[in-house]
Amino acid sequence: MSSHWLDDVWMDGAPVPFAQATTHVSTDFALRGLSVFEGIRAYPIDEGPLQGGMHIVGFQHHRRRLLQSARALRMQVDEAYVDEVMEGVLGLVRANAGRDLYLRPTIALRDGAYAAAASRESVTAFVLGRYPAEVGDAATPRTATISPWRHVSAHHFPVHAKVGAQYAQYHLVRADAAERGFDEAILLDAVGMVTETGGASVFRATGGGVETPPLDAGILASVTRGIVQHIVERLTGESVVERAISHEELLGPACVFLTGTLDEVVELAVEGAAPGSEADRHLVAQIIAEYGRQCRRPSPEDIEELDSHVETFTSQTSSWRATWTG
């Protein structure tokens, strides 16, 4: 998936031209992947009472999880520091209003070197932004296989945090799937139960209901996952069932789909799986449509429910340096 980076990067409190936003190779971030991050989407609101604003989906959820992830990695940051980083997200949105955006706020360990005292560590923070590339037709399922690699256990790693180093495994999983001709790969845990893909949550629509692996399967508490759970309840009147799903069950008749900030909601055609019914596919199509509506045409009630943020503008400008108020 190709995309274009924004001209500026927010870095340690100020906008920096993209080419100048650098870090040294000796940092623990570069050497060991010691970072935590969020992936955030912002959409232009194209109609309704909030038309003209930018909808930053689940903004407060992302802020809280960034702080929780930093603490899980024992980084010495507080809420005020995370709030400053999230202000960098808002700065990029203000400077690039009117287009779909993907924002990636990151807190990284600059100098730790396995320090015995946490007080000797120092961190750096930055926010990258880019224009997401157009994805394929939502009505065309993406192909998926089962990865030969097993998901990291919560006993071995803080899997509920978004830690940069964990994405080394996801890179391996995705590369293996691509080599075998698939778009995605689903990870199983040590006993063969479904967890997630390399960056998205897995759901099944089957017989009018929807199910997904529980958080104690070691999966990320995805913001998009939570939004989709609310959508399913609105559409069907029933809650999503959270339960352990075996590999064998995954191959049974159902319409499988994934959810994630960058992927949004996408149907999957899983290798060897029986197809879902027309009713199941229709339900997934409704979920996809409602997710798109909430992102691009949210009501004030949606914003409150999603814990989102809307940036409104009195004028448009392409210069961050003209609009930056941080």
C-alpha positions in Angstrom: 0.0 0.0 0.0 1.7 3.2 -1.2 1.0 6.7 0.2 2.5 10.1 0.4 4.0 11.5 3.6 3.0 15.0 4.7 5.5 17.8 4.2 6.0 18.3 8.0 6.6 16.1 11.0 5.8 17.2 14.6 8.9 16.3 16.6 9.5 17.1 20.2 7.2 20.0 20.3 7.6 21.7 17.0 7.0 21.2 13.2 10.0 20.0 11.3 10.3 19.5 7.5 10.0 15.8 6.6 13.6 15.5 5.4 15.0 17.0 8.6 13.0 14.8 11.0 15.8 12.4 11.9 17.1 10.5 14.9 20.5 9.0 15.5 21.4 5.4 14.7 22.6 5.0 18.3 19.2 5.5 19.9 17.5 2.5 21.5 14.6 3.3 19.2 16.8 2.6 16.1 18.8 -0.3 17.7 16.1 -2.2 19.4 12.7 -1.0 18.2 11.8 0.4 21.6 8.8 2.6 20.8 5.1 2.8 21.3 2.7 4.3 18.8 -0.9 4.8 17.6 -2.4 4.8 14.2 -5.2 7.4 13.9 -7.5 8.3 11.0 -8.9 11.7 10.3 -11.7 12.2 7.7 -13.2 15.3 6.2 -16.9 15.5 7.2 -18.8 15.8 3.9 -22.3 16.4 5.2 -24.5 16.9 8.3 -24.3 19.4 11.2 -20.5 19.0 11.4 -19.8 19.4 7.7 -16.5 21.1 6.9 -14.8 19.8 10.0 -12.2 17.0 10.4 -13.3 13.9 12.3 -10.4 12.4 14.3 -11.8 9.0 15.0 -11.5 7.7 18.6 -9.1 10.5 19.5 -9.4 10.1 23.3 -9.2 6.3 23.0 -5.9 6.7 21.2 -4.6 9.2 23.7 -5.3 6.8 26.6 -3.8 3.8 24.9 -0.6 5.7 23.9 -0.1 6.5 27.6 -0.9 2.9 28.7 1.5 1.5 26.1 4.3 3.8 27.2 3.7 2.7 30.8 3.7 -0.9 29.8 7.1 -0.5 28.3 8.2 1.3 31.5 8.8 4.6 29.8 9.0 7.6 32.1 6.2 9.8 30.6 3.1 11.3 32.2 -0.3 12.5 30.9 0.9 16.0 30.1 3.6 14.6 27.9 1.1 12.4 26.0 -1.2 15.4 25.7 1.6 17.4 24.0 2.1 14.6 21.5 -1.6 14.5 20.7 -1.5 18.2 20.2 1.0 17.4 17.4 -1.7 15.2 15.9 -4.1 18.2 15.9 -1.5 20.4 14.4 -1.0 18.1 11.4 -4.8 17.8 11.0 -5.2 21.6 11.0 -2.5 22.0 8.4 -3.9 19.3 6.1 -7.6 19.7 6.4 -9.9 18.5 3.6 -8.2 15.2 2.9 -8.2 11.7 4.5 -5.2 11.5 6.8 -3.4 8.7 8.7 -1.5 10.0 11.7 1.1 8.0 13.7 2.1 9.6 17.0 5.1 7.8 18.4 7.0 7.9 21.7 10.5 6.3 21.5 13.3 5.5 23.8 16.2 7.7 22.8 18.7 6.7 25.5 18.1 3.8 27.8 20.9 1.3 27.1 19.3 -1.1 29.5 19.8 1.4 32.3 19.3 0.1 35.8 17.6 3.3 36.9 14.6 4.5 34.9 15.6 8.1 35.7 18.6 7.7 33.3 16.3 7.1 30.4 15.2 9.8 27.9 12.5 9.7 25.3 11.7 11.4 22.1 8.3 11.9 20.4 7.1 12.6 16.9 4.0 12.5 14.8 4.2 11.4 11.2 1.3 11.9 8.8 0.4 10.6 5.4 -2.4 10.4 2.9 -3.7 6.8 2.9 -3.7 5.1 -0.5 -7.0 4.0 -2.0 -7.8 0.5 -0.9 -9.6 -2.1 -3.1 -13.3 -2.3 -3.6 -14.9 -3.1 -0.2 -17.2 -5.5 -1.9 -14.3 -7.7 -3.1 -13.0 -9.9 -0.3 -9.3 -9.7 0.5 -7.6 -13.1 0.5 -6.2 -14.6 3.8 -4.3 -17.6 4.9 -3.3 -19.0 8.3 0.2 -18.0 9.2 2.6 -20.8 10.2 3.9 -18.5 12.9 2.1 -18.4 16.3 1.0 -15.2 18.0 3.2 -13.9 20.9 1.8 -14.8 24.3 0.7 -12.2 26.8 3.0 -14.2 29.2 6.0 -13.1 27.1 5.2 -9.6 26.0 2.7 -6.8 26.8 0.5 -7.7 23.7 -2.2 -5.2 24.7 0.2 -2.3 24.1 1.2 -1.0 20.6 4.9 -1.6 20.8 7.1 -1.0 17.7 9.2 -4.1 18.3 6.2 -6.4 18.1 5.6 -5.4 14.5 8.8 -7.3 13.6 6.7 -10.4 13.9 3.9 -8.9 11.9 6.3 -8.0 9.1 7.4 -11.6 9.0 3.8 -12.8 8.9 2.8 -10.4 6.1 5.9 -11.2 4.1 5.2 -15.0 4.3 1.6 -14.5 3.3 2.6 -12.3 0.3 5.2 -14.9 -0.9 2.3 -17.4 -0.9 0.0 -15.1 -2.9 -2.3 -13.9 -0.1 -3.2 -10.4 1.1 -3.4 -11.2 4.8 -2.5 -13.8 7.3 -4.3 -14.8 10.5 -2.3 -15.7 13.5 -3.2 -18.6 15.8 -2.0 -18.9 19.4 0.0 -21.7 20.9 -3.0 -24.1 21.1 -4.4 -23.2 17.7 -7.0 -20.6 18.5 -7.6 -17.5 16.4 -6.0 -14.3 17.5 -5.7 -11.4 14.9 -3.9 -10.6 11.7 -0.6 -8.6 11.6 -2.4 -5.4 12.5 -6.2 -6.0 12.5 -9.0 -7.7 14.5 -10.8 -10.8 13.1 -14.6 -11.1 13.2 -17.1 -13.8 11.8 -20.7 -13.2 10.8 -22.5 -16.5 11.0 -26.2 -17.2 11.1 -27.2 -13.6 11.9 -24.8 -13.2 14.7 -21.2 -11.9 14.9 -18.3 -13.3 17.0 -14.7 -12.3 17.6 -11.8 -13.6 19.8 -11.8 -12.1 23.3 -9.1 -9.7 24.5 -7.7 -12.4 26.7 -6.7 -14.2 23.5 -3.7 -11.8 23.6 -5.1 -9.4 21.0 -4.8 -5.6 20.9 -7.8 -3.7 22.3 -8.3 -2.2 18.9 -10.2 1.1 18.7 -11.9 0.1 15.4 -12.8 -3.3 17.0 -14.7 -1.4 19.7 -16.5 0.8 17.2 -17.6 -2.2 15.1 -18.9 -3.9 18.2 -21.2 -1.0 18.8 -22.3 -0.9 15.1 -23.2 -4.6 15.2 -25.3 -4.1 18.3 -27.1 -1.2 16.6 -27.8 -3.2 13.4 -28.8 -6.5 15.0 -29.9 -5.7 18.5 -27.4 -8.3 19.7 -23.9 -7.9 21.2 -20.9 -9.4 19.5 -20.0 -12.7 21.1 -16.5 -12.7 22.4 -15.2 -16.3 22.5 -12.3 -18.5 21.7 -12.5 -19.6 18.0 -10.5 -22.6 16.8 -8.8 -22.9 13.4 -11.3 -25.6 12.5 -14.3 -23.3 13.3 -12.8 -20.5 11.3 -13.1 -22.8 8.2 -16.8 -23.3 8.8 -19.6 -21.4 6.9 -19.3 -17.7 7.8 -18.4 -14.3 6.4 -15.1 -13.4 7.9 -14.0 -9.8 8.1 -11.2 -7.7 9.6 -11.2 -4.3 11.3 -8.4 -1.8 11.8 -7.7 1.9 11.6 -5.9 1.8 8.3 -7.9 -1.2 6.8 -11.2 0.1 8.1 -13.7 -2.9 7.7 -12.8 -5.4 5.0 -14.3 -8.8 4.1 -11.9 -11.8 4.0 -11.9 -14.9 1.9 -10.0 -17.3 4.1 -8.1 -20.2 2.4 -10.0 -23.4 2.7 -13.1 -21.8 4.4 -16.7 -22.4 3.4 -18.4 -19.2 2.2 -20.9 -17.4 4.3 -24.5 -17.0 3.4 -25.9 -14.1 1.5 -27.5 -12.9 4.7 -24.1 -12.9 6.4 -22.5 -11.0 3.5 -25.3 -8.5 3.6 -24.8 -7.9 7.3 -21.1 -7.3 6.7 -21.9 -4.9 3.9 -24.1 -3.0 6.3 -21.3 -2.9 8.9 -18.9 -1.5 6.2 -21.4 1.1 5.1 -22.3 2.2 8.7 -18.6 2.5 9.6 -18.0 4.7 6.6 -21.0 6.9 7.6 -19.7 7.3 11.2 -16.3 8.3 9.9 -17.3 10.7 7.2 -20.8 11.9 8.2 -20.9 11.6 12.0 -23.6 13.2 14.2 -22.7 15.0 17.4 -24.0 11.9 19.2 -21.5 9.7 17.2 -18.6 11.9 18.2 -19.5 11.5 21.9 -20.0 7.8 21.6 -16.8 7.2 19.7 -14.8 9.5 22.0 -13.7 11.3 18.9 -12.6 14.9 18.3 -13.7 17.3 15.5 -11.5 20.1 14.4 -13.4 23.0 12.8 -11.9 25.7 10.7 -12.6 29.4 9.8 -10.2 29.4 6.9 -8.0 26.9 5.1 -4.3 27.1 4.7 -1.6 24.6 3.5 1.1 26.1 5.8 1.4 24.4 9.1 3.7 27.2 10.2 0.9 29.6 9.7 -1.6 27.7 11.7 0.6 26.0 14.4 -0.5 27.1 17.8 1.4 24.5 19.9 
